[in-house]
Amino acid sequence: MTLSVVLKLITWPFVLHMCYMCVSTCNLAKNKLYALECSTSLPIDKALDVIKHKLEEDSKLSDRTNLSPDDCIKLLEICLNCTYFVFNGQYYHQVHGAAMGSSVSPIVCNMYMEDFESRAISTAEHPPGWSFRYVDDTHTKLKKDHAQSFTDHLNCLDHDIKFMTEDEVDNALAFLDTNTIKKEDGSLKVNIYKKPTHGPISSFLLQSPTSTQTVCGPNFTP
């Protein structure tokens, strides 16, 4: 069993079912909907501490692997720190954050954010009525007077994790590919959301500069 599979079984799946869609009625008179957009640069050392604690508490770890929590952390540390890459013949080493493209990076990031969320909500003076996250975007319900203070609280917990708040517009909040609408009776309606730029997909090679094609899409064809 690979290290990625071992870790996946102690974290939540990335595809978050939008539980709030099932809410038929709720009191939103003094509440507003907010989307919290997170800008992250994963602190590797902190993430390893969080994962080690989760592994030590996992009573079924021995059923999946013969590795101890310390063994898993040593292997994970190698995966997260050996972040070398080549660009235009020059070698580089990523010195902060998890590398894009690594199979363990999204799992590690998600596990750290789970711990971050737990600490944030449990220590908040005015926690949100609900909080549903997909990767780095979070759908929340907050009292109007507490939205900014909650965002400030989030941004004080870790200097590597920063949030921006997007307010609802005309009683509707665009979140990922959904549009949550507050109805007059207090219930929610969810529609599919399409960005203003939504339209036909054009050729990558026609729209992108040569430098971008070289880095991102050497195998793309018109």
Residue frames as a rotation matrix with the C-alpha (Angstrom) as fourth column:
MET 1
0.578 0.816 0.000 0.00
0.816 -0.578 0.000 0.00
0.000 0.000 -1.000 0.00
THR 2
-0.170 -0.679 0.714 1.45
0.626 -0.634 -0.454 3.37
0.761 0.370 0.533 -1.00
LEU 3
-0.812 -0.214 -0.542 2.01
0.567 -0.507 -0.649 6.22
-0.136 -0.835 0.534 1.43
SER 4
-0.840 0.536 0.085 -0.71
-0.453 -0.779 0.434 8.24
0.299 0.326 0.897 -0.30
VAL 5
-0.066 0.847 -0.527 -3.28
-0.065 0.523 0.850 5.50
0.996 0.090 0.020 0.29
VAL 6
-0.364 -0.149 -0.919 -2.23
0.842 0.369 -0.393 5.12
0.398 -0.917 -0.009 3.93
LEU 7
-0.944 -0.067 -0.324 -2.82
0.218 -0.863 -0.457 8.83
-0.249 -0.501 0.829 4.52
LYS 8
-0.702 0.712 0.035 -6.03
-0.347 -0.384 0.855 9.10
0.622 0.588 0.517 2.48
LEU 9
-0.114 0.708 -0.697 -7.83
0.428 0.669 0.608 6.80
0.897 -0.229 -0.379 4.88
ILE 10
-0.235 0.061 -0.970 -7.42
0.959 -0.151 -0.242 9.19
-0.162 -0.987 -0.023 7.82
THR 11
-0.863 0.013 -0.505 -8.68
-0.034 -0.999 0.032 12.32
-0.504 0.045 0.863 6.06
TRP 12
0.185 0.982 -0.044 -11.91
0.027 -0.050 -0.998 13.50
-0.982 0.184 -0.036 4.46
PRO 13
-0.049 -0.161 0.986 -12.35
0.945 0.311 0.098 13.10
-0.323 0.937 0.137 0.70
PHE 14
-0.890 -0.371 -0.266 -11.77
0.266 -0.894 0.360 16.16
-0.372 0.250 0.894 -1.46
VAL 15
-0.669 0.711 0.219 -15.10
0.087 -0.217 0.972 15.95
0.739 0.669 0.083 -3.24
LEU 16
-0.938 0.321 -0.133 -17.24
0.079 -0.178 -0.981 17.60
-0.338 -0.930 0.142 -0.60
HIS 17
-0.364 0.896 0.253 -20.95
0.831 0.189 0.524 16.93
0.422 0.401 -0.813 -1.03
MET 18
-0.798 0.076 0.598 -22.67
-0.145 -0.987 -0.068 20.27
0.585 -0.141 0.798 -0.69
CYS 19
-0.679 0.508 -0.530 -24.66
0.728 0.556 -0.400 19.40
0.091 -0.658 -0.747 2.42
TYR 20
-0.713 0.402 -0.575 -26.19
0.029 -0.802 -0.597 22.86
-0.701 -0.442 0.560 2.62
MET 21
-0.837 0.433 -0.335 -28.11
-0.428 -0.135 0.894 22.16
0.342 0.891 0.298 -0.59
CYS 22
-0.514 0.638 -0.573 -30.37
0.532 0.761 0.371 19.88
0.673 -0.114 -0.731 1.45
VAL 23
-0.801 0.219 -0.557 -31.34
0.425 -0.447 -0.787 22.71
-0.421 -0.867 0.265 3.81
SER 24
-0.273 0.790 0.549 -34.95
0.862 -0.052 0.504 23.55
0.427 0.611 -0.667 3.03
THR 25
0.705 0.495 0.508 -35.54
0.200 -0.826 0.527 26.19
0.680 -0.271 -0.681 5.71
CYS 26
-0.135 -0.732 -0.668 -33.22
0.977 0.015 -0.214 28.16
0.166 -0.681 0.713 7.92
ASN 27
0.798 0.429 -0.424 -33.31
0.534 -0.829 0.167 31.49
-0.280 -0.360 -0.890 9.72
LEU 28
-0.171 -0.887 0.430 -31.13
0.981 -0.195 -0.012 33.82
0.095 0.419 0.903 7.68
ALA 29
0.772 0.585 0.248 -32.74
0.564 -0.811 0.157 37.07
0.293 0.019 -0.956 8.77
LYS 30
0.877 -0.481 -0.021 -29.66
-0.382 -0.722 0.578 38.21
-0.293 -0.498 -0.816 10.69
ASN 31
0.130 -0.838 0.531 -27.18
0.186 0.546 0.817 36.10
-0.974 -0.007 0.227 8.79
LYS 32
0.585 -0.035 -0.811 -25.40
-0.762 -0.366 -0.534 36.42
-0.278 0.930 -0.240 5.46
LEU 33
0.872 -0.300 0.387 -23.65
0.390 0.904 -0.176 33.97
-0.297 0.304 0.905 3.19
TYR 34
0.530 -0.779 -0.336 -19.92
-0.755 -0.614 0.233 34.32
-0.387 0.130 -0.913 2.66
ALA 35
0.902 -0.417 -0.107 -17.31
0.288 0.769 -0.571 32.58
0.320 0.484 0.814 0.57
LEU 36
0.660 -0.751 0.016 -13.89
-0.417 -0.348 0.840 32.40
-0.625 -0.561 -0.543 2.22
GLU 37
0.889 -0.428 -0.162 -11.06
-0.005 0.345 -0.938 32.12
0.458 0.835 0.305 -0.28
CYS 38
0.799 -0.598 0.067 -7.84
0.023 0.141 0.990 30.77
-0.601 -0.789 0.126 1.17
SER 39
0.662 -0.718 -0.215 -4.33
-0.452 -0.155 -0.878 31.59
0.597 0.679 -0.427 -0.02
THR 40
0.920 -0.234 0.315 -1.96
-0.147 0.540 0.829 28.96
-0.364 -0.809 0.462 1.33
SER 41
0.196 -0.894 -0.402 1.69
-0.627 0.201 -0.753 28.09
0.754 0.399 -0.522 1.39
LEU 42
0.833 0.357 -0.424 1.76
0.019 0.746 0.665 24.88
0.554 -0.562 0.615 3.36
PRO 43
0.200 -0.767 0.609 4.06
-0.966 -0.258 -0.007 25.00
0.162 -0.587 -0.793 6.42
ILE 44
0.116 -0.175 -0.978 5.72
-0.359 0.910 -0.206 21.59
0.926 0.375 0.042 6.04
ASP 45
-0.843 -0.527 -0.112 6.95
-0.085 0.335 -0.938 21.21
0.531 -0.782 -0.327 9.63
LYS 46
-0.587 0.699 0.409 3.54
-0.732 -0.243 -0.636 22.04
-0.345 -0.673 0.654 11.10
ALA 47
0.302 0.721 -0.624 1.80
-0.909 0.415 0.040 19.72
0.288 0.555 0.781 8.66
LEU 48
-0.250 -0.484 -0.839 4.10
-0.191 0.874 -0.447 16.83
0.949 0.049 -0.311 9.60
ASP 49
-0.961 -0.068 0.268 3.31
-0.271 0.030 -0.962 17.38
0.057 -0.997 -0.047 13.28
VAL 50
-0.146 0.987 0.063 -0.43
-0.943 -0.120 -0.312 17.29
-0.300 -0.104 0.948 12.56
ILE 51
0.351 0.275 -0.895 -0.16
-0.702 0.710 -0.057 14.12
0.620 0.648 0.442 10.47
LYS 52
-0.650 -0.640 -0.408 2.04
-0.165 0.644 -0.747 12.35
0.741 -0.418 -0.525 13.01
HIS 53
-0.778 0.433 0.456 -0.56
-0.544 -0.101 -0.833 13.02
-0.314 -0.896 0.314 15.69
LYS 54
0.244 0.911 -0.333 -3.32
-0.965 0.195 -0.173 11.65
-0.093 0.364 0.927 13.43
LEU 55
0.068 -0.303 -0.951 -1.28
-0.469 0.831 -0.298 8.53
0.881 0.466 -0.085 12.65
GLU 56
-0.889 -0.456 0.033 -0.55
-0.216 0.356 -0.909 7.91
0.403 -0.816 -0.415 16.32
GLU 57
-0.521 0.775 0.358 -4.27
-0.655 -0.095 -0.749 8.09
-0.547 -0.625 0.557 17.08
ASP 58
0.111 0.552 -0.827 -5.22
-0.947 0.312 0.081 5.80
0.303 0.773 0.557 14.20
SER 59
0.050 -0.030 0.998 -6.03
-0.696 0.716 0.056 2.42
-0.716 -0.697 0.015 15.76
LYS 60
0.784 0.337 0.521 -6.28
0.097 0.763 -0.639 0.75
-0.613 0.552 0.566 12.33
LEU 61
0.476 -0.675 -0.564 -2.94
-0.861 -0.487 -0.143 1.91
-0.178 0.554 -0.813 10.94
SER 62
-0.468 -0.720 0.513 -1.37
-0.624 0.680 0.385 -1.53
-0.626 -0.140 -0.767 11.52
ASP 63
0.227 0.624 0.748 -4.12
0.235 0.710 -0.664 -3.10
-0.945 0.326 0.014 9.37
ARG 64
0.970 0.209 -0.128 -2.98
-0.043 -0.368 -0.929 -1.06
-0.241 0.906 -0.348 6.36
THR 65
0.529 -0.847 -0.045 0.79
-0.320 -0.150 -0.936 -1.02
0.786 0.509 -0.350 6.71
ASN 66
0.546 -0.462 -0.699 3.71
0.773 0.599 0.208 -2.38
0.323 -0.654 0.685 8.70
LEU 67
-0.364 -0.698 0.617 5.15
0.401 -0.715 -0.573 1.12
0.841 0.039 0.540 8.93
SER 68
-0.189 0.229 -0.955 5.08
0.953 -0.190 -0.235 2.94
-0.235 -0.955 -0.182 12.24
PRO 69
0.858 0.504 -0.098 3.94
0.477 -0.854 -0.206 6.59
-0.188 0.130 -0.974 12.48
ASP 70
0.354 -0.812 -0.465 7.60
-0.223 -0.556 0.801 7.63
-0.908 -0.180 -0.377 12.68
ASP 71
-0.497 -0.515 0.698 8.41
0.507 0.480 0.716 5.63
-0.704 0.710 0.023 9.54
CYS 72
0.288 0.709 0.644 5.52
0.955 -0.166 -0.244 7.26
-0.066 0.685 -0.725 7.67
ILE 73
0.890 0.047 -0.454 6.65
0.121 -0.983 0.135 10.73
-0.440 -0.175 -0.881 8.72
LYS 74
-0.090 -0.991 -0.099 10.25
-0.048 -0.095 0.994 10.08
-0.995 0.094 -0.039 7.63
LEU 75
-0.465 -0.025 0.885 9.08
0.807 0.398 0.435 8.95
-0.363 0.917 -0.164 4.19
LEU 76
0.586 0.775 0.235 6.64
0.810 -0.551 -0.203 11.83
-0.028 0.310 -0.950 3.94
GLU 77
0.586 -0.453 -0.671 9.35
0.002 -0.828 0.561 14.32
-0.810 -0.330 -0.484 4.88
ILE 78
-0.529 -0.789 0.313 11.49
0.290 0.178 0.940 13.03
-0.797 0.588 0.135 2.01
CYS 79
-0.169 0.557 0.813 8.58
0.984 0.138 0.110 13.34
-0.051 0.819 -0.571 -0.43
LEU 80
0.786 0.607 -0.113 7.76
0.610 -0.792 -0.016 16.89
-0.099 -0.056 -0.994 0.67
ASN 81
0.565 -0.630 -0.532 11.32
-0.129 -0.705 0.697 18.22
-0.815 -0.326 -0.480 0.82
CYS 82
-0.495 -0.721 0.485 12.78
0.411 0.297 0.862 16.68
-0.766 0.626 0.149 -2.35
THR 83
0.599 0.800 -0.023 11.17
0.459 -0.367 -0.809 19.36
-0.656 0.474 -0.587 -4.49
TYR 84
-0.443 -0.812 -0.380 13.70
-0.036 -0.407 0.913 19.80
-0.896 0.418 0.151 -7.28
PHE 85
0.619 0.610 0.494 12.76
0.501 0.178 -0.847 20.74
-0.605 0.772 -0.195 -10.83
VAL 86
-0.553 -0.814 0.177 14.37
0.599 -0.240 0.764 21.94
-0.579 0.528 0.621 -14.06
PHE 87
0.697 0.713 -0.076 13.38
0.451 -0.518 -0.727 24.98
-0.558 0.473 -0.683 -16.10
ASN 88
0.936 -0.335 -0.105 15.26
-0.282 -0.539 -0.794 26.12
0.209 0.773 -0.599 -19.20
GLY 89
0.379 -0.830 -0.409 18.17
0.238 0.514 -0.824 23.88
0.894 0.214 0.393 -18.23
GLN 90
-0.477 -0.508 0.717 18.47
-0.521 -0.494 -0.696 25.42
0.708 -0.706 -0.028 -14.75
TYR 91
-0.294 0.315 -0.902 17.91
0.608 0.790 0.078 23.36
0.738 -0.525 -0.424 -11.59
TYR 92
-0.301 0.289 0.909 15.73
-0.603 -0.796 0.053 24.79
0.738 -0.532 0.414 -8.81
HIS 93
-0.698 0.132 -0.704 14.71
0.561 0.712 -0.422 23.71
0.446 -0.690 -0.571 -5.32
GLN 94
0.168 0.829 0.533 11.35
-0.065 -0.530 0.846 24.74
0.984 -0.177 -0.036 -3.86
VAL 95
-0.766 -0.632 -0.119 12.14
0.119 0.043 -0.992 25.80
0.632 -0.774 0.042 -0.29
HIS 96
-0.835 0.530 0.150 8.63
-0.324 -0.252 -0.912 26.44
-0.446 -0.810 0.382 1.05
GLY 97
0.098 0.973 -0.208 5.25
-0.904 -0.001 -0.428 24.81
-0.417 0.230 0.879 0.60
ALA 98
0.025 0.020 0.999 4.24
0.091 0.996 -0.022 21.52
-0.996 0.092 0.023 -0.99
ALA 99
-0.843 -0.455 -0.288 5.12
-0.247 -0.149 0.958 20.80
-0.478 0.878 0.013 -4.60
MET 100
0.245 0.899 -0.362 2.36
-0.803 -0.021 -0.595 20.84
-0.543 0.437 0.717 -7.22
GLY 101
0.229 -0.086 -0.970 2.02
-0.809 0.537 -0.239 17.54
0.541 0.839 0.053 -9.03
SER 102
-0.850 -0.527 0.018 3.07
-0.429 0.671 -0.605 15.38
0.307 -0.522 -0.796 -6.09
SER 103
-0.227 0.807 -0.545 0.54
0.128 0.580 0.805 12.68
0.965 0.113 -0.235 -5.18
VAL 104
-0.220 0.112 -0.969 0.92
0.946 0.268 -0.184 13.38
0.239 -0.957 -0.165 -1.46
SER 105
-0.953 -0.262 0.155 0.73
0.227 -0.951 -0.209 17.18
0.202 -0.164 0.966 -1.61
PRO 106
-0.344 0.881 0.324 -3.07
-0.441 -0.457 0.772 17.54
0.829 0.123 0.546 -1.85
ILE 107
0.358 0.454 -0.816 -3.59
0.452 0.681 0.577 14.95
0.817 -0.575 0.039 0.89
VAL 108
-0.422 -0.617 -0.664 -1.13
0.893 -0.156 -0.423 16.65
0.158 -0.771 0.617 3.23
CYS 109
-0.911 0.113 0.396 -2.65
-0.082 -0.992 0.093 20.07
0.404 0.052 0.913 2.54
ASN 110
0.012 0.999 -0.034 -6.15
-0.245 0.036 0.969 18.78
0.969 -0.004 0.246 3.22
MET 111
0.249 0.026 -0.968 -5.10
0.773 0.597 0.215 17.15
0.583 -0.802 0.129 6.50
TYR 112
-0.761 -0.566 -0.315 -3.45
0.644 -0.607 -0.465 20.34
0.072 -0.557 0.827 7.69
MET 113
-0.736 0.542 0.406 -6.48
-0.339 -0.814 0.471 22.43
0.586 0.209 0.783 6.73
GLU 114
0.220 0.796 -0.564 -8.76
0.266 0.508 0.820 20.04
0.939 -0.330 -0.100 8.64
ASP 115
-0.097 -0.356 -0.929 -6.70
0.986 0.093 -0.138 20.69
0.136 -0.930 0.342 11.76
PHE 116
-0.951 -0.271 0.148 -6.62
0.268 -0.963 -0.044 24.42
0.155 -0.002 0.988 11.03
GLU 117
-0.329 0.914 0.237 -10.41
-0.218 -0.317 0.923 24.56
0.919 0.252 0.304 10.66
SER 118
0.292 0.437 -0.851 -10.94
0.656 0.556 0.511 22.64
0.696 -0.707 -0.124 13.88
ARG 119
-0.457 -0.554 -0.696 -8.72
0.883 -0.376 -0.280 25.06
-0.106 -0.742 0.661 15.81
ALA 120
-0.932 0.071 0.356 -10.24
0.059 -0.938 0.343 28.10
0.359 0.341 0.869 14.12
ILE 121
-0.094 0.994 0.058 -13.87
-0.109 -0.069 0.992 27.21
0.990 0.087 0.115 14.81
SER 122
0.303 0.206 -0.931 -13.28
0.781 0.505 0.366 25.94
0.545 -0.838 -0.008 18.35
THR 123
-0.422 -0.567 -0.708 -11.45
0.867 -0.479 -0.134 29.13
-0.263 -0.670 0.694 19.37
ALA 124
-0.681 0.210 0.701 -13.64
0.314 -0.781 0.539 31.66
0.661 0.588 0.466 17.52
GLU 125
-0.918 0.382 -0.104 -15.70
-0.085 -0.447 -0.890 34.01
-0.386 -0.809 0.443 19.67
HIS 126
0.125 0.967 -0.223 -18.46
-0.598 -0.106 -0.795 33.93
-0.792 0.232 0.565 17.08
PRO 127
-0.752 -0.450 0.482 -18.12
0.040 0.698 0.715 30.76
-0.658 0.557 -0.507 14.95
PRO 128
-0.734 0.469 -0.491 -20.07
-0.654 -0.291 0.699 30.41
0.185 0.834 0.520 11.69
GLY 129
0.164 0.894 0.418 -23.48
-0.858 0.338 -0.387 28.79
-0.487 -0.295 0.822 11.55
TRP 130
0.839 -0.071 0.539 -22.04
0.236 0.940 -0.244 26.40
-0.490 0.333 0.806 9.00
SER 131
0.174 -0.846 -0.503 -18.76
-0.820 -0.408 0.402 25.93
-0.545 0.343 -0.765 7.22
PHE 132
0.757 0.090 0.647 -18.31
0.236 0.886 -0.400 23.72
-0.609 0.455 0.650 4.15
ARG 133
0.129 -0.830 -0.543 -14.89
-0.658 -0.481 0.580 23.62
-0.742 0.283 -0.608 2.49
TYR 134
0.911 -0.079 0.405 -13.75
0.342 0.692 -0.635 22.34
-0.230 0.717 0.658 -0.87
VAL 135
0.211 -0.946 0.248 -9.93
0.862 0.060 -0.504 22.45
0.461 0.320 0.828 -1.09
ASP 136
-0.748 -0.575 -0.331 -9.27
0.663 -0.665 -0.344 26.18
-0.023 -0.477 0.879 -0.46
ASP 137
-0.659 0.620 0.426 -12.79
-0.334 -0.749 0.572 27.62
0.674 0.235 0.700 -0.79
THR 138
-0.856 0.339 -0.391 -15.28
0.515 0.480 -0.711 27.64
-0.053 -0.809 -0.585 2.09
HIS 139
-0.290 0.867 0.405 -19.02
0.078 -0.401 0.913 28.32
0.954 0.297 0.049 2.08
THR 140
-0.829 -0.084 -0.553 -20.11
0.548 0.069 -0.833 29.85
0.108 -0.994 -0.011 5.41
LYS 141
0.289 0.879 0.379 -23.08
0.459 -0.474 0.751 31.38
0.840 -0.043 -0.541 7.15
LEU 142
-0.643 -0.567 -0.515 -22.21
0.744 -0.303 -0.595 34.20
0.182 -0.766 0.617 9.56
LYS 143
0.469 0.703 -0.534 -24.01
0.784 -0.610 -0.116 36.94
-0.407 -0.364 -0.837 11.41
LYS 144
0.710 -0.118 0.695 -23.53
0.472 -0.652 -0.593 40.22
0.523 0.749 -0.407 9.59
ASP 145
0.832 -0.335 0.442 -21.74
-0.505 -0.787 0.354 41.86
0.230 -0.518 -0.824 12.53
HIS 146
0.585 -0.587 0.559 -19.31
-0.301 0.483 0.822 38.97
-0.753 -0.649 0.106 13.00
ALA 147
0.952 -0.152 0.264 -18.05
0.304 0.497 -0.813 38.34
-0.007 0.854 0.520 9.47
GLN 148
0.557 -0.783 0.278 -15.01
-0.325 -0.513 -0.795 40.62
0.765 0.352 -0.540 9.59
SER 149
0.250 -0.458 0.853 -13.99
-0.963 -0.023 0.269 39.61
-0.103 -0.889 -0.447 13.11
PHE 150
0.736 0.030 0.676 -14.14
-0.084 0.995 0.047 35.92
-0.672 -0.092 0.735 12.12
THR 151
0.868 -0.458 0.194 -12.00
0.277 0.122 -0.953 36.57
0.413 0.881 0.232 9.04
ASP 152
0.351 -0.752 0.558 -9.49
-0.723 -0.596 -0.350 38.47
0.596 -0.280 -0.753 11.20
HIS 153
0.476 -0.108 0.873 -9.47
-0.704 0.548 0.452 35.55
-0.527 -0.829 0.185 13.63
LEU 154
0.924 -0.105 0.367 -8.65
0.276 0.847 -0.454 33.12
-0.263 0.521 0.812 10.81
ASN 155
0.692 -0.652 0.309 -5.81
0.129 -0.309 -0.942 35.30
0.710 0.692 -0.130 9.57
CYS 156
0.374 -0.552 0.745 -4.20
-0.881 -0.462 0.100 35.45
0.289 -0.694 -0.660 13.00
LEU 157
0.852 0.078 0.518 -3.80
-0.338 0.837 0.430 31.69
-0.400 -0.542 0.739 13.45
ASP 158
0.242 -0.780 0.577 -1.04
0.657 0.570 0.494 31.01
-0.715 0.260 0.650 10.91
HIS 159
0.073 -0.257 -0.964 0.94
-0.362 -0.907 0.215 33.55
-0.929 0.333 -0.160 8.89
ASP 160
-0.907 -0.419 0.032 1.11
-0.147 0.387 0.910 31.06
-0.394 0.821 -0.413 5.99
ILE 161
-0.518 0.814 0.264 -2.69
0.853 0.466 0.235 30.74
0.068 0.347 -0.936 5.75
LYS 162
-0.867 0.205 -0.454 -4.63
-0.096 -0.963 -0.251 33.84
-0.489 -0.174 0.855 4.71
PHE 163
-0.319 0.860 0.399 -8.32
0.895 0.411 -0.170 34.27
-0.311 0.303 -0.901 3.92
MET 164
-0.973 0.215 -0.080 -10.31
-0.229 -0.914 0.334 36.78
-0.001 0.343 0.939 1.90
THR 165
-0.482 0.869 0.107 -14.07
0.385 0.320 -0.866 37.18
-0.787 -0.376 -0.489 2.29
GLU 166
-0.945 0.309 0.104 -16.52
-0.004 -0.330 0.944 37.41
0.326 0.892 0.313 -0.58
ASP 167
-0.670 0.742 0.022 -19.96
-0.271 -0.218 -0.937 38.72
-0.691 -0.634 0.347 0.40
GLU 168
-0.267 0.699 0.663 -23.27
0.838 0.509 -0.199 37.70
-0.476 0.502 -0.722 -1.11
VAL 169
-0.951 0.022 -0.309 -24.67
-0.172 -0.868 0.466 39.96
-0.258 0.497 0.829 -3.83
ASP 170
-0.364 0.902 -0.231 -28.43
-0.862 -0.233 0.450 40.50
0.352 0.363 0.863 -4.19
ASN 171
0.295 0.489 0.821 -29.11
-0.846 0.532 -0.013 37.68
-0.444 -0.691 0.570 -1.72
ALA 172
0.995 -0.025 -0.101 -27.02
-0.030 0.858 -0.513 35.22
0.100 0.513 0.853 -3.74
LEU 173
0.322 -0.932 0.169 -23.54
-0.679 -0.103 0.727 33.77
-0.660 -0.349 -0.665 -3.30
ALA 174
0.727 -0.206 -0.655 -21.49
-0.498 0.497 -0.710 32.25
0.472 0.843 0.258 -6.11
PHE 175
0.211 -0.651 0.729 -19.45
-0.774 0.345 0.531 29.34
-0.597 -0.676 -0.431 -4.78
LEU 176
-0.621 -0.507 0.598 -17.48
0.047 0.737 0.674 27.13
-0.782 0.447 -0.434 -7.15
ASP 177
-0.953 0.301 0.027 -20.02
0.031 0.008 0.999 26.11
0.301 0.953 -0.017 -9.83
THR 178
-0.207 0.919 -0.334 -23.06
0.950 0.271 0.155 26.77
0.233 -0.285 -0.930 -7.65
ASN 179
-0.706 0.116 0.698 -25.13
-0.130 -0.991 0.034 29.85
0.696 -0.067 0.715 -6.89
THR 180
-0.560 0.483 -0.673 -26.82
0.822 0.423 -0.381 29.81
0.101 -0.767 -0.634 -3.47
ILE 181
-0.558 0.474 0.681 -29.91
-0.034 -0.833 0.552 32.03
0.829 0.284 0.481 -3.38
LYS 182
-0.917 0.300 -0.265 -31.65
0.283 0.018 -0.959 33.21
-0.283 -0.954 -0.101 -0.19
LYS 183
-0.443 0.844 0.303 -35.41
0.503 -0.046 0.863 33.12
0.742 0.535 -0.404 -0.70
GLU 184
-0.326 0.371 0.870 -37.87
-0.518 -0.840 0.164 35.38
0.791 -0.397 0.465 1.12
ASP 185
0.730 0.684 -0.015 -39.20
-0.386 0.429 0.817 32.51
0.565 -0.590 0.577 3.25
GLY 186
0.425 -0.652 0.628 -35.71
-0.840 -0.027 0.541 31.81
-0.336 -0.758 -0.559 4.63
SER 187
0.707 -0.166 0.688 -35.04
0.228 0.974 0.000 28.74
-0.670 0.157 0.726 2.52
LEU 188
-0.208 -0.868 -0.451 -32.14
-0.474 -0.314 0.823 28.27
-0.856 0.385 -0.346 0.12
LYS 189
0.908 0.371 0.193 -32.18
0.008 0.447 -0.895 27.55
-0.418 0.814 0.403 -3.57
VAL 190
-0.078 -0.997 -0.005 -29.08
-0.175 0.008 0.985 26.36
-0.982 0.077 -0.175 -5.39
ASN 191
0.942 0.313 -0.125 -28.54
-0.149 0.054 -0.987 26.82
-0.302 0.948 0.098 -9.11
ILE 192
0.320 -0.851 0.415 -25.64
0.926 0.373 0.050 26.13
-0.198 0.369 0.908 -11.42
TYR 193
0.650 -0.176 -0.739 -23.32
-0.031 -0.978 0.206 29.14
-0.759 -0.111 -0.641 -11.63
LYS 194
0.404 -0.545 0.735 -21.51
0.914 0.204 -0.351 30.19
0.041 0.813 0.581 -14.79
LYS 195
-0.217 -0.581 -0.784 -18.90
0.546 -0.738 0.396 32.92
-0.809 -0.342 0.478 -14.73
PRO 196
0.574 0.438 -0.692 -19.39
-0.218 -0.733 -0.645 35.96
-0.789 0.521 -0.325 -17.00
THR 197
-0.193 -0.760 -0.620 -16.41
-0.897 -0.119 0.425 34.71
-0.397 0.639 -0.659 -19.02
HIS 198
-0.209 0.159 0.965 -18.07
0.037 0.987 -0.155 31.34
-0.977 0.003 -0.212 -19.64
GLY 199
0.461 0.353 -0.814 -18.06
-0.781 -0.274 -0.561 30.44
-0.421 0.894 0.150 -23.32
PRO 200
0.976 -0.091 -0.196 -16.70
-0.048 0.793 -0.608 28.10
0.211 0.603 0.770 -25.98
ILE 201
0.506 -0.857 0.101 -13.25
0.124 0.188 0.974 26.63
-0.854 -0.480 0.202 -25.34
SER 202
0.861 -0.276 -0.427 -10.67
-0.505 -0.367 -0.781 27.94
0.059 0.888 -0.456 -27.76
SER 203
0.670 -0.664 -0.331 -7.37
0.371 0.687 -0.625 26.42
0.642 0.296 0.707 -28.81
PHE 204
0.747 -0.489 -0.451 -4.65
0.451 -0.126 0.884 26.52
-0.489 -0.863 0.126 -26.15
LEU 205
-0.190 -0.923 0.335 -2.01
0.897 -0.025 0.441 27.21
-0.399 0.385 0.833 -28.78
LEU 206
-0.032 0.243 0.969 -3.93
0.729 -0.658 0.189 30.13
0.684 0.713 -0.156 -30.30
GLN 207
0.775 0.521 0.359 -4.55
0.142 -0.696 0.704 31.92
0.616 -0.494 -0.613 -27.00
SER 208
0.868 -0.455 -0.198 -1.31
0.246 0.048 0.968 31.31
-0.431 -0.889 0.154 -25.07
PRO 209
0.589 -0.736 -0.334 2.15
-0.807 -0.561 -0.185 32.84
-0.051 0.378 -0.924 -25.56
THR 210
0.424 -0.493 -0.760 4.96
-0.306 0.711 -0.633 30.55
0.852 0.501 0.151 -26.69
SER 211
-0.597 -0.715 0.363 6.64
-0.563 0.051 -0.825 30.66
0.571 -0.697 -0.433 -23.26
THR 212
-0.125 0.654 0.746 3.46
-0.910 0.225 -0.350 29.36
-0.396 -0.722 0.567 -21.58
GLN 213
0.773 0.404 -0.490 3.08
-0.599 0.718 -0.353 26.61
0.209 0.566 0.797 -24.16
THR 214
-0.010 -0.888 -0.460 6.66
-0.383 0.428 -0.819 25.49
0.924 0.168 -0.344 -23.53
VAL 215
-0.773 -0.320 0.547 6.21
-0.598 0.080 -0.798 25.29
0.211 -0.944 -0.253 -19.75
CYS 216
-0.375 0.746 0.551 2.62
-0.673 0.190 -0.715 24.09
-0.638 -0.639 0.430 -19.43
GLY 217
0.527 0.797 0.294 1.60
-0.321 0.507 -0.800 22.39
-0.787 0.328 0.523 -22.61
PRO 218
-0.455 -0.782 -0.427 4.37
-0.709 0.028 0.705 20.85
-0.539 0.623 -0.567 -24.72
ASN 219
-0.886 0.129 0.446 2.02
0.276 0.919 0.283 17.98
-0.373 0.373 -0.849 -25.70
PHE 220
0.047 0.946 -0.320 -0.96
0.060 -0.323 -0.945 20.16
-0.997 0.025 -0.072 -26.65
THR 221
-0.822 -0.211 0.530 -2.08
0.530 0.060 0.846 20.07
-0.210 0.976 0.063 -30.26
PRO 222
-0.817 0.532 -0.222 -4.50
-0.561 -0.823 0.091 22.45
-0.135 0.199 0.971 -32.00
